[in-house]
Amino acid sequence: MSKHADQGHGCSHKDHEENHICRIIIRKDLDRVRKLVANAQFYCKNCGRAAASGENLCNPSKI
């Protein structure tokens, strides 16, 4: 397990609610999503979403 505490939603990052694309989309903050996905370098192995930084994904892998 990672150094972050598991928060019961399948992601162990403590900033999941604030910074992960899967949560930002639910809040319908699409302007922020557009910025985070531009020039994507990583994808999430859980949901398949892509982002420029792995910090914005639950289970990132380099594209």
Secondary structure, DSSP 8 states (H G I E B T S, - for coil): --SS---SSS---TTHHHH-HHHHHHTT-HHHHHHHHTT--EEETTT--EESSGGGSSSEEE-
